Amino acid sequence: MNMQMPMPSFDPERLLRSNVYSLEPYAPIVPFEVLSEQLGRQIDDIVKLDANENPYGPSRGVHTALSEIDFLHIYPDPENRALCSALGDYTGIPSENIFAGSGADELLDLTMRLFIDPGDKIIDCPPTFGMYNFDASINAAETISVPRREDFSLDISAIETAVDEHSPKLLFLASPNNPDGSNLPGNDLSRLLELQLIVVVDEAYIEFAGLQHSWIDWVMQNPNLIVLRTFSKWAGLAGLRVGYGVFPSELMPHLWRIKQPYNVNVAATMAALASLQDKERQLDIVARIVRERGRLEGLLDEIRFLHRYPSGANFVLCRVKGRSARELQHTLEGEGILVRHFDKPRLRDHIRISVGLPKHTDALVAALMKLESH
Ligand SMILES: *Cc1c(COP(=O)(O)O)cnc(C)c1O
């Protein structure tokens, strides 16, 4: 038989999982190098304030640790013992309740896989992080959206009503929330934990809010609370993909059963360990970013066409008044300054600005002031 001949009557799409058809088409983000080419600017001349990355990157200790890795030809420890133990020290949570993943993104997906049968429901509270809805649709779950109020606080009674009506299995909340930066208040969380569902609190930005705002300790008293975190933002390891979750003891054996054996690679593990070893220095960088956030906020308040929201994270959301936010984002891009615009109902007249280096703040504010005088 000639192996080059295609089988004429075979349609591979016919065998797809049925929910795959209804997924939104893949919309890749433009990689930094490509963008640099498109804008005709060197990477160093681009002010990248669109993805909440840490402009300082990881601490020196991470670079040293990565250059000294010895066993790249050996598979990583499937139980991630060294990392979970170091995370136990960092969080004060027993390491048996800590589970590492390839970014918080993997833990979101694993959490869905743990609970979702096709047709099950989850709740998200938009505007919020898009991955909750994305992972839900991949896992054939239906997302019930309970919008936040005008000031981005949660509508707790609307969530309670939605739980009564739809019996969702999971509720996803980010604290601080992306894109507005508000923290989840303890009295809201207490009320939500009384509901018959699992509450997943995503603390991707908690180091910028201050660890005293974390709900991680509550997991040990609440069998329906999961807290997720990441090294991407505070530790500057977004490119290496490493995050972790704290789960109630009852769930741990089930998580172990569904995990890919080598989900966190050796380089990511070493980098995370080095960040924790160098935690004082890394938290100093966080403090520097928080100070810069304060300076950025003060300067944005001077721009008449922006209304700024308070933020506990490394980004600031602004409503754009009297002009198009989409066009503003585009104009800034033309000057090599990238900010985030969301083409979503509640956010169409907003932009989200990540906190960068002081020189990034200066470039952004200069560009905004130039626009204001027009
Ligand atoms: C950036 C972000 C994450 C992603 O974390 P990774 O560890 O990089 O996958 C998770 N949640 C929120 C709310 C984020 O903004």
The ligand as an ORCA input file, in Angstrom:
! r2SCAN-3c Opt
* xyz 0 1
  C      -1.545     35.822     35.820
  C      -2.661     35.137     36.520
  C      -2.618     33.755     36.757
  C      -1.655     32.883     36.014
  O      -0.727     32.285     36.765
  P       0.322     31.320     36.066
  O       0.982     30.734     37.247
  O       1.238     32.160     35.230
  O      -0.416     30.307     35.253
  C      -3.618     33.178     37.537
  N      -4.638     33.924     38.007
  C      -4.717     35.244     37.769
  C      -5.867     36.018     38.311
  C      -3.752     35.875     36.987
  O      -3.897     37.167     36.664
*
